[in-house]
Amino acid sequence: MEQTIVKINADMRDTAKNPRQLRAAGLLPATIYGKGMESKSIQLNAHEFNMSYKNAPEAVFEITVGSEKFTTTVQEAQIQYSNNAILNVEFKTV
């Protein structure tokens, strides 16, 4: 079985805005964490992630933040079940 790899570009999260403001702007707040690293708060394109996650929820996500690259999987996606919107994502490095 082949593992799907999805490449996503992200930015460091704008801490001046709360998550609701980010989602209103079409961005998705997320966190990357893993062994031996500090967690990073990021923001990524919500539509791009939703389409990727919907088609391959078990995929490996290659996230580029500036000059850093992280190979991750989705540890948890917080979903608002009334409208199936993804509110927040936690990525764990592999």
N, CA, C and O atoms as a printed pandas DataFrame, in Angstrom:
     atom_number atom_name residue_name chain_id  residue_number  x_coord  y_coord  z_coord
0              1         N          MET        A               1    0.839   -1.182    0.000
1              2        CA          MET        A               1    0.000    0.000    0.000
2              3         C          MET        A               1    0.886    1.248    0.000
3              4         O          MET        A               1    1.773    1.387    0.842
4              5         N          GLU        A               2    0.644    2.130   -0.926
5              6        CA          GLU        A               2    1.435    3.350   -1.054
6              7         C          GLU        A               2    0.899    4.437   -0.141
7              8         O          GLU        A               2   -0.310    4.602    0.016
8              9         N          GLN        A               3    1.823    5.173    0.457
9             10        CA          GLN        A               3    1.449    6.272    1.334
10            11         C          GLN        A               3    1.334    7.549    0.509
11            12         O          GLN        A               3    2.238    7.869   -0.263
12            13         N          THR        A               4    0.247    8.270    0.661
13            14        CA          THR        A               4    0.034    9.534   -0.029
14            15         C          THR        A               4    0.814   10.635    0.678
15            16         O          THR        A               4    0.773   10.750    1.903
16            17         N          ILE        A               5    1.529   11.447   -0.109
17            18        CA          ILE        A               5    2.259   12.588    0.446
18            19         C          ILE        A               5    1.631   13.862   -0.099
19            20         O          ILE        A               5    1.515   14.046   -1.311
20            21         N          VAL        A               6    1.229   14.739    0.815
21            22        CA          VAL        A               6    0.594   16.011    0.454
22            23         C          VAL        A               6    1.523   17.134    0.878
23            24         O          VAL        A               6    1.962   17.187    2.028
24            25         N          LYS        A               7    1.825   18.038   -0.059
25            26        CA          LYS        A               7    2.699   19.177    0.243
26            27         C          LYS        A               7    1.862   20.413    0.482
27            28         O          LYS        A               7    0.998   20.762   -0.324
28            29         N          ILE        A               8    2.128   21.080    1.608
29            30        CA          ILE        A               8    1.370   22.274    1.987
30            31         C          ILE        A               8    2.342   23.360    2.433
31            32         O          ILE        A               8    3.309   23.086    3.143
32            33         N          ASN        A               9    2.077   24.588    2.011
33            34        CA          ASN        A               9    2.848   25.744    2.473
34            35         C          ASN        A               9    2.086   26.403    3.622
35            36         O          ASN        A               9    0.861   26.516    3.582
36            37         N          ALA        A              10    2.812   26.827    4.624
37            38        CA          ALA        A              10    2.199   27.475    5.786
38            39         C          ALA        A              10    3.062   28.642    6.227
39            40         O          ALA        A              10    4.203   28.787    5.789
40            41         N          ASP        A              11    2.511   29.464    7.091
41            42        CA          ASP        A              11    3.217   30.597    7.674
42            43         C          ASP        A              11    3.149   30.471    9.185
43            44         O          ASP        A              11    2.283   29.780    9.721
44            45         N          MET        A              12    4.061   31.137    9.865
45            46        CA          MET        A              12    3.967   31.207   11.314
46            47         C          MET        A              12    2.667   31.932   11.652
47            48         O          MET        A              12    2.274   32.863   10.950
48            49         N          ARG        A              13    2.016   31.517   12.700
49            50        CA          ARG        A              13    0.708   32.059   13.045
50            51         C          ARG        A              13    0.807   33.496   13.534
51            52         O          ARG        A              13    1.698   33.849   14.306
52            53         N          ASP        A              14   -0.127   34.314   13.068
53            54        CA          ASP        A              14   -0.234   35.702   13.495
54            55         C          ASP        A              14   -0.932   35.707   14.848
55            56         O          ASP        A              14   -2.152   35.563   14.921
56            57         N          THR        A              15   -0.156   35.876   15.925
57            58        CA          THR        A              15   -0.724   35.801   17.272
58            59         C          THR        A              15   -1.556   37.029   17.635
59            60         O          THR        A              15   -2.232   37.034   18.664
60            61         N          ALA        A              16   -1.513   38.077   16.794
61            62        CA          ALA        A              16   -2.333   39.262   17.055
62            63         C          ALA        A              16   -3.808   38.981   16.762
63            64         O          ALA        A              16   -4.689   39.685   17.254
64            65         N          LYS        A              17   -4.069   37.944   15.956
65            66        CA          LYS        A              17   -5.447   37.587   15.613
66            67         C          LYS        A              17   -5.835   36.314   16.359
67            68         O          LYS        A              17   -5.025   35.402   16.530
68            69         N          ASN        A              18   -7.091   36.274   16.800
69            70        CA          ASN        A              18   -7.541   35.059   17.448
70            71         C          ASN        A              18   -7.963   34.045   16.366
71            72         O          ASN        A              18   -8.138   34.430   15.209
72            73         N          PRO        A              19   -8.127   32.777   16.715
73            74        CA          PRO        A              19   -8.444   31.751   15.720
74            75         C          PRO        A              19   -9.713   32.041   14.907
75            76         O          PRO        A              19   -9.784   31.697   13.727
76            77         N          ARG        A              20  -10.691   32.659   15.519
77            78        CA          ARG        A              20  -11.923   32.979   14.791
78            79         C          ARG        A              20  -11.640   33.957   13.644
79            80         O          ARG        A              20  -12.200   33.820   12.556
80            81         N          GLN        A              21  -10.773   34.940   13.891
81            82        CA          GLN        A              21  -10.413   35.906   12.845
82            83         C          GLN        A              21   -9.622   35.228   11.732
83            84         O          GLN        A              21   -9.800   35.556   10.559
84            85         N          LEU        A              22   -8.752   34.286   12.088
85            86        CA          LEU        A              22   -7.999   33.554   11.068
86            87         C          LEU        A              22   -8.936   32.756   10.175
87            88         O          LEU        A              22   -8.800   32.773    8.952
88            89         N          ARG        A              23   -9.893   32.053   10.791
89            90        CA          ARG        A              23  -10.833   31.247    9.998
90            91         C          ARG        A              23  -11.690   32.125    9.100
91            92         O          ARG        A              23  -12.011   31.732    7.979
92            93         N          ALA        A              24  -12.066   33.310    9.577
93            94        CA          ALA        A              24  -12.855   34.237    8.755
94            95         C          ALA        A              24  -12.058   34.714    7.549
95            96         O          ALA        A              24  -12.639   35.048    6.516
96            97         N          ALA        A              25  -10.741   34.749    7.667
97            98        CA          ALA        A              25   -9.865   35.168    6.568
98            99         C          ALA        A              25   -9.488   33.996    5.663
99           100         O          ALA        A              25   -8.686   34.164    4.744
100          101         N          GLY        A              26  -10.051   32.816    5.907
101          102        CA          GLY        A              26   -9.766   31.654    5.062
102          103         C          GLY        A              26   -8.522   30.888    5.474
103          104         O          GLY        A              26   -7.992   30.086    4.705
104          105         N          LEU        A              27   -8.057   31.139    6.695
105          106        CA          LEU        A              27   -6.877   30.453    7.205
106          107         C          LEU        A              27   -7.269   29.472    8.300
107          108         O          LEU        A              27   -8.303   29.630    8.950
108          109         N          LEU        A              28   -6.446   28.473    8.494
109          110        CA          LEU        A              28   -6.709   27.456    9.496
110          111         C          LEU        A              28   -5.576   27.469   10.519
111          112         O          LEU        A              28   -4.418   27.282   10.145
112          113         N          PRO        A              29   -5.881   27.686   11.805
113          114        CA          PRO        A              29   -4.834   27.622   12.818
114          115         C          PRO        A              29   -4.417   26.162   13.049
115          116         O          PRO        A              29   -5.255   25.261   13.070
116          117         N          ALA        A              30   -3.125   25.950   13.220
117          118        CA          ALA        A              30   -2.616   24.594   13.409
118          119         C          ALA        A              30   -1.369   24.638   14.273
119          120         O          ALA        A              30   -0.795   25.700   14.512
120          121         N          THR        A              31   -0.958   23.459   14.739
121          122        CA          THR        A              31    0.226   23.318   15.568
122          123         C          THR        A              31    1.037   22.134   15.054
123          124         O          THR        A              31    0.483   21.092   14.704
124          125         N          ILE        A              32    2.355   22.310   15.013
125          126        CA          ILE        A              32    3.258   21.209   14.680
126          127         C          ILE        A              32    4.075   20.917   15.931
127          128         O          ILE        A              32    4.637   21.826   16.541
128          129         N          TYR        A              33    4.136   19.644   16.309
129          130        CA          TYR        A              33    4.968   19.273   17.460
130          131         C          TYR        A              33    5.555   17.895   17.221
131          132         O          TYR        A              33    5.103   17.148   16.353
132          133         N          GLY        A              34    6.552   17.580   17.993
133          134        CA          GLY        A              34    7.190   16.275   17.875
134          135         C          GLY        A              34    8.306   16.134   18.879
135          136         O          GLY        A              34    8.601   17.056   19.639
136          137         N          LYS        A              35    8.917   14.979   18.875
137          138        CA          LYS        A              35    9.983   14.669   19.828
138          139         C          LYS        A              35   11.201   15.537   19.540
139          140         O          LYS        A              35   11.651   15.629   18.398
140          141         N          GLY        A              36   11.730   16.173   20.580
141          142        CA          GLY        A              36   12.945   16.951   20.464
142          143         C          GLY        A              36   12.783   18.310   19.808
143          144         O          GLY        A              36   13.772   18.915   19.395
144          145         N          MET        A              37   11.563   18.798   19.706
145          146        CA          MET        A              37   11.367   20.119   19.105
146          147         C          MET        A              37   10.319   20.887   19.888
147          148         O          MET        A              37    9.461   20.300   20.547
148          149         N          GLU        A              38   10.398   22.199   19.806
149          150        CA          GLU        A              38    9.371   23.049   20.410
150          151         C          GLU        A              38    8.173   23.080   19.473
151          152         O          GLU        A              38    8.339   23.040   18.254
152          153         N          SER        A              39    6.981   23.149   20.023
153          154        CA          SER        A              39    5.798   23.217   19.170
154          155         C          SER        A              39    5.769   24.558   18.438
155          156         O          SER        A              39    6.215   25.579   18.962
156          157         N          LYS        A              40    5.239   24.534   17.228
157          158        CA          LYS        A              40    5.143   25.734   16.398
158          159         C          LYS        A              40    3.688   25.977   16.048
159          160         O          LYS        A              40    2.998   25.076   15.570
160          161         N          SER        A              41    3.222   27.195   16.285
161          162        CA          SER        A              41    1.874   27.588   15.891
162          163         C          SER        A              41    1.949   28.138   14.479
163          164         O          SER        A              41    2.701   29.072   14.200
164          165         N          ILE        A              42    1.156   27.543   13.588
165          166        CA          ILE        A              42    1.184   27.950   12.191
166          167         C          ILE        A              42   -0.225   28.258   11.712
167          168         O          ILE        A              42   -1.211   27.987   12.399
168          169         N          GLN        A              43   -0.295   28.829   10.525
169          170        CA          GLN        A              43   -1.583   29.050    9.857
170          171         C          GLN        A              43   -1.405   28.605    8.418
171          172         O          GLN        A              43   -0.364   28.842    7.805
172          173         N          LEU        A              44   -2.436   27.956    7.884
173          174        CA          LEU        A              44   -2.372   27.485    6.512
174          175         C          LEU        A              44   -3.692   27.726    5.813
175          176         O          LEU        A              44   -4.698   28.032    6.453
176          177         N          ASN        A              45   -3.684   27.588    4.501
177          178        CA          ASN        A              45   -4.879   27.810    3.709
178          179         C          ASN        A              45   -5.918   26.750    4.062
179          180         O          ASN        A              45   -5.671   25.556    3.888
180          181         N          ALA        A              46   -7.067   27.177    4.551
181          182        CA          ALA        A              46   -8.099   26.249    5.027
182          183         C          ALA        A              46   -8.662   25.397    3.891
183          184         O          ALA        A              46   -8.839   24.190    4.061
184          185         N          HIS        A              47   -8.943   25.996    2.747
185          186        CA          HIS        A              47   -9.533   25.253    1.630
186          187         C          HIS        A              47   -8.565   24.190    1.113
187          188         O          HIS        A              47   -8.964   23.057    0.844
188          189         N          GLU        A              48   -7.302   24.556    0.977
189          190        CA          GLU        A              48   -6.284   23.619    0.493
190          191         C          GLU        A              48   -6.176   22.418    1.427
191          192         O          GLU        A              48   -6.124   21.275    0.973
192          193         N          PHE        A              49   -6.141   22.681    2.743
193          194        CA          PHE        A              49   -6.038   21.580    3.696
194          195         C          PHE        A              49   -7.303   20.728    3.696
195          196         O          PHE        A              49   -7.220   19.500    3.717
196          197         N          ASN        A              50   -8.477   21.367    3.672
197          198        CA          ASN        A              50   -9.734   20.615    3.697
198          199         C          ASN        A              50   -9.837   19.641    2.537
199          200         O          ASN        A              50  -10.246   18.495    2.725
200          201         N          MET        A              51   -9.470   20.082    1.338
201          202        CA          MET        A              51   -9.539   19.200    0.175
202          203         C          MET        A              51   -8.552   18.040    0.310
203          204         O          MET        A              51   -8.888   16.902   -0.018
204          205         N          SER        A              52   -7.364   18.311    0.779
205          206        CA          SER        A              52   -6.352   17.266    0.953
206          207         C          SER        A              52   -6.772   16.272    2.025
207          208         O          SER        A              52   -6.667   15.061    1.835
208          209         N          TYR        A              53   -7.244   16.783    3.140
209          210        CA          TYR        A              53   -7.618   15.923    4.270
210          211         C          TYR        A              53   -8.861   15.100    3.954
211          212         O          TYR        A              53   -8.971   13.948    4.374
212          213         N          LYS        A              54   -9.784   15.684    3.224
213          214        CA          LYS        A              54  -11.014   14.979    2.857
214          215         C          LYS        A              54  -10.706   13.791    1.948
215          216         O          LYS        A              54  -11.309   12.727    2.084
216          217         N          ASN        A              55   -9.763   13.978    1.020
217          218        CA          ASN        A              55   -9.423   12.919    0.068
218          219         C          ASN        A              55   -8.478   11.881    0.644
219          220         O          ASN        A              55   -8.514   10.721    0.233
220          221         N          ALA        A              56   -7.624   12.277    1.595
221          222        CA          ALA        A              56   -6.648   11.341    2.154
222          223         C          ALA        A              56   -6.354   11.684    3.611
223          224         O          ALA        A              56   -5.317   12.283    3.898
224          225         N          PRO        A              57   -7.246   11.316    4.543
225          226        CA          PRO        A              57   -7.045   11.678    5.948
226          227         C          PRO        A              57   -5.828   11.012    6.594
227          228         O          PRO        A              57   -5.316   11.518    7.592
228          229         N          GLU        A              58   -5.362    9.903    6.055
229          230        CA          GLU        A              58   -4.215    9.201    6.618
230          231         C          GLU        A              58   -2.910    9.565    5.913
231          232         O          GLU        A              58   -1.901    8.883    6.095
232          233         N          ALA        A              59   -2.918   10.620    5.119
233          234        CA          ALA        A              59   -1.750   11.007    4.330
234          235         C          ALA        A              59   -0.632   11.544    5.204
235          236         O          ALA        A              59   -0.838   11.924    6.356
236          237         N          VAL        A              60    0.558   11.563    4.622
237          238        CA          VAL        A              60    1.708   12.221    5.234
238          239         C          VAL        A              60    1.744   13.621    4.648
239          240         O          VAL        A              60    1.736   13.792    3.429
240          241         N          PHE        A              61    1.784   14.627    5.523
241          242        CA          PHE        A              61    1.783   16.019    5.084
242          243         C          PHE        A              61    3.191   16.581    5.195
243          244         O          PHE        A              61    3.793   16.567    6.269
244          245         N          GLU        A              62    3.713   17.078    4.073
245          246        CA          GLU        A              62    4.991   17.767    4.061
246          247         C          GLU        A              62    4.696   19.253    4.147
247          248         O          GLU        A              62    4.241   19.860    3.178
248          249         N          ILE        A              63    4.955   19.836    5.307
249          250        CA          ILE        A              63    4.603   21.233    5.547
250          251         C          ILE        A              63    5.860   22.081    5.491
251          252         O          ILE        A              63    6.843   21.805    6.177
252          253         N          THR        A              64    5.815   23.125    4.660
253          254        CA          THR        A              64    6.927   24.056    4.535
254          255         C          THR        A              64    6.554   25.358    5.230
255          256         O          THR        A              64    5.580   26.013    4.861
256          257         N          VAL        A              65    7.339   25.725    6.239
257          258        CA          VAL        A              65    7.135   26.977    6.978
258          259         C          VAL        A              65    8.417   27.780    6.825
259          260         O          VAL        A              65    9.418   27.500    7.484
260          261         N          GLY        A              66    8.381   28.781    5.951
261          262        CA          GLY        A              66    9.594   29.550    5.671
262          263         C          GLY        A              66   10.630   28.656    5.027
263          264         O          GLY        A              66   10.394   28.104    3.952
264          265         N          SER        A              67   11.786   28.505    5.677
265          266        CA          SER        A              67   12.842   27.650    5.133
266          267         C          SER        A              67   12.853   26.263    5.783
267          268         O          SER        A              67   13.666   25.414    5.420
268          269         N          GLU        A              68   11.957   26.035    6.736
269          270        CA          GLU        A              68   11.891   24.742    7.429
270          271         C          GLU        A              68   10.868   23.828    6.771
271          272         O          GLU        A              68    9.820   24.279    6.307
272          273         N          LYS        A              69   11.188   22.529    6.736
273          274        CA          LYS        A              69   10.273   21.523    6.200
274          275         C          LYS        A              69    9.998   20.490    7.285
275          276         O          LYS        A              69   10.915   20.027    7.963
276          277         N          PHE        A              70    8.730   20.137    7.442
277          278        CA          PHE        A              70    8.333   19.151    8.445
278          279         C          PHE        A              70    7.541   18.041    7.762
279          280         O          PHE        A              70    6.628   18.305    6.980
280          281         N          THR        A              71    7.899   16.807    8.065
281          282        CA          THR        A              71    7.139   15.658    7.585
282          283         C          THR        A              71    6.249   15.227    8.745
283          284         O          THR        A              71    6.737   14.830    9.803
284          285         N          THR        A              72    4.932   15.310    8.530
285          286        CA          THR        A              72    3.990   15.127    9.638
286          287         C          THR        A              72    2.808   14.241    9.245
287          288         O          THR        A              72    2.588   13.933    8.074
288          289         N          THR        A              73    2.066   13.850   10.263
289          290        CA          THR        A              73    0.756   13.237   10.084
290          291         C          THR        A              73   -0.227   14.028   10.943
291          292         O          THR        A              73    0.176   14.735   11.867
292          293         N          VAL        A              74   -1.495   13.908   10.640
293          294        CA          VAL        A              74   -2.508   14.601   11.436
294          295         C          VAL        A              74   -2.735   13.796   12.704
295          296         O          VAL        A              74   -3.187   12.653   12.650
296          297         N          GLN        A              75   -2.423   14.391   13.836
297          298        CA          GLN        A              75   -2.650   13.741   15.123
298          299         C          GLN        A              75   -4.108   13.924   15.534
299          300         O          GLN        A              75   -4.752   12.989   16.009
300          301         N          GLU        A              76   -4.623   15.151   15.342
301          302        CA          GLU        A              76   -6.010   15.435   15.698
302          303         C          GLU        A              76   -6.520   16.603   14.865
303          304         O          GLU        A              76   -5.822   17.598   14.671
304          305         N          ALA        A              77   -7.729   16.465   14.385
305          306        CA          ALA        A              77   -8.399   17.558   13.684
306          307         C          ALA        A              77   -9.673   17.867   14.451
307          308         O          ALA        A              77  -10.544   17.008   14.585
308          309         N          GLN        A              78   -9.785   19.081   14.950
309          310        CA          GLN        A              78  -10.974   19.494   15.698
310          311         C          GLN        A              78  -12.026   19.915   14.678
311          312         O          GLN        A              78  -11.808   20.845   13.902
312          313         N          ILE        A              79  -13.171   19.227   14.681
313          314        CA          ILE        A              79  -14.216   19.454   13.684
314          315         C          ILE        A              79  -15.490   19.929   14.357
315          316         O          ILE        A              79  -15.913   19.381   15.375
316          317         N          GLN        A              80  -16.098   20.957   13.774
317          318        CA          GLN        A              80  -17.402   21.420   14.242
318          319         C          GLN        A              80  -18.434   20.591   13.484
319          320         O          GLN        A              80  -18.621   20.778   12.281
320          321         N          TYR        A              81  -19.091   19.694   14.170
321          322        CA          TYR        A              81  -19.939   18.719   13.507
322          323         C          TYR        A              81  -21.234   19.292   12.946
323          324         O          TYR        A              81  -21.866   18.654   12.104
324          325         N          SER        A              82  -21.641   20.464   13.386
325          326        CA          SER        A              82  -22.872   21.042   12.844
326          327         C          SER        A              82  -22.725   21.410   11.374
327          328         O          SER        A              82  -23.694   21.331   10.619
328          329         N          ASN        A              83  -21.516   21.815   10.954
329          330        CA          ASN        A              83  -21.324   22.158    9.546
330          331         C          ASN        A              83  -20.083   21.498    8.945
331          332         O          ASN        A              83  -19.671   21.856    7.841
332          333         N          ASN        A              84  -19.482   20.540    9.654
333          334        CA          ASN        A              84  -18.320   19.785    9.185
334          335         C          ASN        A              84  -17.096   20.653    8.906
335          336         O          ASN        A              84  -16.250   20.270    8.098
336          337         N          ALA        A              85  -16.982   21.792    9.545
337          338        CA          ALA        A              85  -15.837   22.681    9.347
338          339         C          ALA        A              85  -14.702   22.250   10.272
339          340         O          ALA        A              85  -14.928   21.908   11.432
340          341         N          ILE        A              86  -13.492   22.271    9.749
341          342        CA          ILE        A              86  -12.316   21.968   10.565
342          343         C          ILE        A              86  -11.897   23.259   11.255
343          344         O          ILE        A              86  -11.674   24.275   10.598
344          345         N          LEU        A              87  -11.790   23.218   12.580
345          346        CA          LEU        A              87  -11.491   24.401   13.372
346          347         C          LEU        A              87  -10.011   24.535   13.706
347          348         O          LEU        A              87   -9.488   25.647   13.781
348          349         N          ASN        A              88   -9.336   23.411   13.905
349          350        CA          ASN        A              88   -7.951   23.425   14.341
350          351         C          ASN        A              88   -7.337   22.067   14.013
351          352         O          ASN        A              88   -8.029   21.049   14.026
352          353         N          VAL        A              89   -6.037   22.054   13.720
353          354        CA          VAL        A              89   -5.360   20.798   13.394
354          355         C          VAL        A              89   -4.066   20.709   14.189
355          356         O          VAL        A              89   -3.363   21.704   14.370
356          357         N          GLU        A              90   -3.764   19.509   14.659
357          358        CA          GLU        A              90   -2.498   19.232   15.314
358          359         C          GLU        A              90   -1.729   18.245   14.466
359          360         O          GLU        A              90   -2.210   17.146   14.191
360          361         N          PHE        A              91   -0.527   18.635   14.048
361          362        CA          PHE        A              91    0.345   17.779   13.247
362          363         C          PHE        A              91    1.455   17.250   14.135
363          364         O          PHE        A              91    2.007   17.986   14.953
364          365         N          LYS        A              92    1.784   15.974   13.978
365          366        CA          LYS        A              92    2.894   15.378   14.724
366          367         C          LYS        A              92    3.959   14.966   13.724
367          368         O          LYS        A              92    3.663   14.316   12.722
368          369         N          THR        A              93    5.205   15.348   14.002
369          370        CA          THR        A              93    6.282   14.990   13.093
370          371         C          THR        A              93    6.555   13.485   13.142
371          372         O          THR        A              93    6.356   12.827   14.163
372          373         N          VAL        A              94    7.012   12.971   12.012
373          374        CA          VAL        A              94    7.341   11.537   11.946
374          375         C          VAL        A              94    8.822   11.358   11.696
375          376         O          VAL        A              94    9.301   10.228   11.606
